[in-house]
Amino acid sequence: MYATCPKCGYTHNKAEKGMAACPACGLVYSKWLKSIAASDEVTVTSSTAAPSAAVTVLSELLFPAKPNVTPLEVAGYGVIWIGLAIWGWHFIAMDWQSAEIMRSFFHNVDLIFHEAGHILFMPFGRFMMFLGGSLFQVLLPLIFVVAFLWVNKDAFAASVCLWWAGQSLMDVAPYIADARALRLPLLGGGTGADTPGRHDWAYLLRQMGLLEQDTRIAAAVDFIGSGVLLIALVWGLYMLRVYYRAAMN
């Protein structure tokens, strides 16, 4: 069957050609072939099962069913989603260059955590202290996303927090764009031009050598924030569908 044994490398002579087993090590070729075929089958099964298992775990994490959900709860979630959709579209439609979003009610919410971020990141140096304000106002809602998914298994609440993260990114965009102009009023009074060294993004972009790119960076941040907000709305709408089906069963 084999001219050379695949196990020990023994070379058959003319009289031994066609033998079913290796005369040197005793390997039965037919059994060896079956074991190789079985091993290949296990490998293929394992390779296809691994992605399938990963998809299942990810699906269960991002789209968990809510046990014992009632139609009234689903209706309440629906009202919240409609409100976020209207409010979110209002934010997306705003001109970030006019800093209109920073005059909205939600800016005051973001501002609380922005200022807290400066204090939290102060031990990590001057650069991180300046960055910490904008970083923390975006990072905090993302932390809530993970908490609601991992601890509460509540994907709709997680989608609301993701909506907040998108809005918060959009809120940062006008501040970035103001790095050279220094016209926006700062907390405590005055503008960046009145009090040099207080404007977060003027300092940050200057340190990174990107001050001339402030408006481009701001446009990208606003675009990403809009995308995150829309993804959150789609996610929330899908979870409403999941909850509705569970409530009707």
C-alpha positions in Angstrom: 0.0 0.0 0.0 2.9 2.4 0.9 6.4 2.3 -0.5 7.6 4.0 2.7 6.0 3.6 6.1 4.5 7.0 7.2 5.3 6.2 10.9 8.8 4.8 11.0 10.0 5.6 7.5 10.8 2.0 6.6 11.2 1.5 2.8 9.5 -1.6 1.4 11.5 -3.8 -1.0 9.8 -5.3 -4.1 8.6 -8.4 -2.3 7.0 -6.3 0.5 5.1 -3.9 -1.8 1.3 -4.0 -1.3 1.6 -5.2 2.3 -1.3 -4.1 4.6 1.1 -3.4 7.5 4.7 -2.2 7.9 7.0 -5.2 8.6 9.3 -3.0 10.6 6.9 -1.3 13.1 3.7 -3.2 12.5 1.6 -0.1 11.6 -1.6 -1.2 9.9 -2.1 1.3 7.1 -5.9 1.1 6.9 -6.2 1.8 10.6 -3.8 4.7 10.3 -5.8 6.2 7.5 -9.0 6.0 9.5 -7.3 7.7 12.5 -6.1 10.5 10.3 -9.6 10.9 8.8 -11.1 11.0 12.2 -8.6 13.6 13.4 -9.3 15.8 10.4 -13.0 15.6 11.1 -12.5 16.6 14.7 -10.3 19.5 13.6 -12.9 20.7 11.1 -15.7 20.4 13.7 -13.7 22.2 16.3 -12.8 25.0 13.9 -16.4 25.5 12.9 -17.7 25.2 16.4 -15.4 27.8 17.9 -16.8 30.8 15.8 -20.3 29.5 16.3 -19.8 29.4 20.1 -18.3 32.9 20.1 -21.2 34.3 18.1 -23.6 32.6 20.6 -21.8 34.1 23.6 -21.7 37.6 22.0 -25.4 37.4 21.0 -26.3 36.4 24.6 -24.2 39.3 25.9 -25.5 42.0 23.6 -29.1 40.8 23.2 -30.2 39.1 26.5 -33.8 38.3 26.9 -35.6 40.0 29.8 -37.4 37.5 31.9 -41.0 38.2 33.1 -41.2 41.5 31.1 -44.7 42.9 30.9 -46.5 44.7 28.1 -46.6 47.8 30.3 -42.8 47.8 30.7 -42.3 47.4 27.0 -44.6 50.4 26.4 -42.6 52.4 28.9 -39.3 51.4 27.1 -41.0 52.4 23.8 -41.8 55.9 25.1 -38.2 56.3 26.3 -36.9 55.2 22.9 -39.1 57.6 21.0 -37.9 60.4 23.3 -34.2 59.5 22.7 -34.8 59.2 19.0 -36.3 62.7 18.8 -33.7 64.2 21.1 -30.9 62.4 19.3 -31.9 63.5 15.9 -32.1 67.1 17.3 -28.4 66.7 18.4 -27.3 65.3 15.1 -29.0 68.1 13.2 -27.2 70.7 15.2 -24.3 72.6 13.7 -21.3 71.6 15.8 -19.4 74.6 14.6 -21.9 76.9 16.3 -21.5 75.1 19.6 -25.3 74.9 19.8 -25.1 71.5 21.5 -23.2 73.1 24.4 -26.2 75.3 25.2 -28.5 72.2 25.6 -29.7 70.9 28.9 -27.7 67.7 28.5 -24.4 69.7 28.3 -24.9 70.6 32.0 -25.0 66.9 32.7 -21.9 66.2 30.7 -20.2 69.2 32.4 -20.5 67.7 35.8 -18.6 64.6 34.8 -16.2 66.6 32.7 -15.0 68.6 35.7 -14.9 65.4 37.8 -12.6 63.9 35.2 -10.0 66.6 35.7 -9.8 65.7 39.4 -9.8 62.0 38.8 -6.9 62.1 36.3 -4.9 64.8 38.1 -2.5 62.2 39.6 -1.5 61.0 36.2 0.2 64.2 35.1 -0.7 67.5 33.5 -1.5 66.1 30.1 -3.9 63.5 31.5 -5.4 66.1 33.8 -6.4 68.2 30.8 -7.5 65.2 28.8 -9.4 63.7 31.8 -12.3 66.1 31.5 -13.4 65.1 28.0 -12.2 61.5 28.5 -14.3 60.9 31.6 -17.5 62.4 30.3 -17.4 59.9 27.4 -15.9 57.0 29.4 -18.5 57.1 32.2 -21.5 56.2 30.1 -19.4 53.4 28.4 -18.7 52.0 31.9 -22.5 52.0 32.5 -23.0 50.2 29.2 -20.7 47.4 30.4 -22.3 47.4 33.9 -25.8 47.0 32.5 -24.8 44.2 30.2 -22.6 42.3 32.5 -24.3 42.7 35.8 -28.0 43.6 35.0 -28.3 41.8 31.7 -30.3 44.8 30.5 -29.4 45.6 27.0 -32.0 48.3 26.6 -30.6 50.3 29.5 -27.1 49.7 28.0 -28.3 51.1 24.7 -29.5 54.2 26.5 -26.0 54.7 28.0 -24.4 54.1 24.6 -26.7 56.9 23.3 -25.4 59.1 26.1 -21.8 58.2 25.1 -22.5 59.3 21.5 -24.1 62.5 22.7 -21.2 63.2 25.0 -18.7 62.8 22.1 -20.7 65.3 20.1 -20.6 67.6 23.1 -16.8 67.5 23.1 -16.5 68.4 19.4 -17.2 72.2 19.7 -14.6 72.4 22.5 -12.0 70.8 20.3 -12.9 73.1 17.4 -12.3 76.1 19.7 -8.7 75.3 20.4 -7.4 78.1 18.1 -10.3 80.5 18.2 -10.6 80.5 22.1 -14.1 82.0 21.9 -16.1 79.6 24.0 -16.9 80.7 27.6 -15.2 78.6 30.2 -16.4 77.5 33.6 -15.7 80.2 36.1 -16.0 83.0 33.6 -14.0 84.3 30.6 -12.8 82.5 27.5 -9.7 80.7 26.6 -8.3 83.9 25.2 -8.9 85.8 28.5 -7.2 83.2 30.6 -4.4 81.5 28.7 -3.6 77.9 29.7 -7.1 77.0 30.9 -8.5 75.7 27.6 -8.2 71.9 27.6 -8.0 71.3 23.9 -5.7 74.3 23.1 -3.2 72.8 25.5 -3.7 69.1 24.4 -3.5 69.8 20.6 -0.5 72.1 21.0 1.3 69.4 23.0 0.5 66.9 20.2 1.4 69.3 17.4 -2.1 69.1 16.0 -3.4 72.6 16.9 -3.9 73.5 13.2 -6.1 70.4 12.8 -8.6 71.4 15.5 -11.6 71.7 13.3 -10.9 68.5 11.3 -10.5 66.6 14.5 -13.7 68.1 15.9 -15.6 67.2 12.7 -14.4 63.6 13.0 -15.4 63.4 16.7 -18.8 64.8 15.9 -19.3 62.3 13.1 -18.2 59.4 15.3 -20.5 60.6 18.1 -23.5 60.8 15.7 -22.7 57.2 14.5 -22.5 55.9 18.1 -25.8 57.6 18.9 -27.5 56.0 15.8 -26.1 52.6 16.6 -27.5 53.0 20.2 -31.0 53.8 18.8 -30.9 50.7 16.4 -29.8 48.5 19.3 -32.5 49.9 21.6 -35.2 49.3 18.9 -34.0 45.8 18.4 -34.3 45.1 22.1 -37.8 46.5 22.1 -38.7 43.9 19.6 -37.1 41.2 21.7 -38.9 42.4 24.8 -42.2 42.7 22.9 -42.0 39.1 21.7 -41.2 37.9 25.3 -44.1 39.9 26.7 -46.6 38.5 24.2 -45.6 34.8 24.8 
